[in-house]
Amino acid sequence: TKTLHKTYHIWEAAGGRSATTEVLGGSRPFEIVTSEASLVLFGPNTGFRDRNGEDALRNLSTSARLLVGNRDFTTAGSFTTTSRLSVYGGSEFTVNGDMTVEGGFFQLSTLSGYAREGEVGFPVDPEFISSNAFVQGNFSLTTEGALRFDFFDPTLSATLTVNGTAILAGVLQIGVDDVSQISASESFTVMTAAQITGQFSNVANGGRVDAFGGYDSLGNPLGDPVGTFLVTYDATTLVLSDFEPSANTPARSLLRSARDD
């Protein structure tokens, strides 16, 4: 078992290029199972590689801070996030086992990783792309965790699919980039599961949840709510609908400008 201690690493690659860092582990395959670091992987062919060219994060099972955009990420087994997991547009995050949000927040956003960074030379069109997470086992949102969905318009999805049971106990958070793109008649099915149990700590079935234009790096909302959604969850689905914008809210919000580094 290998642990990556508290450090900060960011990789960004596009156009068939790669951005990787070789880790020294001798001639044997090297793997990072637990990460206490901050890892940002935007674009394919990014991250750590061992001397054999293998992905050193292939068996990652516990992570403190992981941001993924414009690339897919698949775990070998169950996965626990302890601080922050952000899946940005153009990404599919697949957990081949159970997933636990032990603390911090788990974010699914339609904003692409490239657009979030805004670095010169990287493709920022389209700015918004669907992002999806798939959990092959059970999903557990603990009382210390938050589950967040960020939207641009109803044509793009930020969704969580759970093949097992979704156990809810933490906070539901919503981000909206442009309130003019969403109307009261539209609905978002943001989570499906074989079974949903428990409830969010901040909103019950049939209640309303505030939507914000941005959040800081700790998951705290910035500014006043830009509107509210009706929250409906039954035995298998979580749906947001009946969006009501707040009075005097500008069309474009803070979602993109708040880089939440």
C-alpha positions, 0 to 999 in steps of 0.5 A, a space after each residue: 500500500 502506498 500513500 501520497 502525502 499532502 502535496 499539490 499536483 496539477 496536470 492539463 493536456 489536450 490535442 493528443 499530448 500528455 502531461 504526466 509525472 513519473 514516480 520512483 518505485 523501482 522496477 516493480 509496478 508502483 501504485 498509489 492507494 491512498 492520496 492525502 494530496 490535492 490532484 487536478 487532472 484535466 484532459 486525457 493522458 494526465 497524472 502519475 505514471 510508474 517506470 513501466 508507464 502504468 497509471 499509478 492511480 489505477 488502484 486509488 481507493 481513498 482520496 482527499 482532493 481530486 478534480 477531474 475534467 475532460 477525461 474519464 477516471 475509473 477505480 479498480 474497486 471501492 472508493 472513499 472521498 474525504 475532502 473534495 471530489 469534483 467531476 467536471 464536464 467531459 468526464 465519466 467517473 466510474 467506481 467499480 465497487 461502493 462509494 462513500 463521501 466521508 467528508 467535504 463534497 462530491 461535485 458533478 458539474 457541466 463546466 469543462 475542466 479546460 474552461 474552469 482553468 481558462 489557460 491559454 492554448 487549451 480548448 474552452 469551446 464548448 465551455 459546458 459538457 455533460 459529466 456523469 458518475 457511475 457507482 457499481 455498488 452502493 453510494 453513501 453520503 454521510 452526515 459530514 458530506 455534501 452532494 452537489 450538482 452544477 448546471 448550465 442548461 437542461 440540454 446538458 446533464 450532471 448525473 449520478 447513477 448507482 447500481 446499488 443503494 444510495 444512502 443519503 444523510 448529508 447535504 444537497 447543494 445546487 449550482 446554477 450558472 445562468 438562471 435565464 437558461 432554466 425555466 420552471 417547466 424543466 426538470 433534472 433527474 440528477 440521480 438514479 439508484 436501485 434503491 434510495 434510503 435516508 434523506 438529505 439533512 437540509 431538504 426533505 422530499 417535497 421541499 425546496 433547496 437553494 441554488 447558488 451561483 458559486 461555492 468556495 473551495 470548502 463547499 461554502 456558497 458564495 453570495 445570496 441564492 440565485 433561486 430555488 428548486 423543488 426536490 423530489 426523491 422516491 425509492 429510485 430517483 432524485 429530481 430537481 424541478 420548478 426552478 424559481 429565480 430569486 428577485 434581481 438575480 443577474 442572468 450570469 452568475 458566479 459559477 465560472 468566475 469562482 475558481 474555488 482553488 
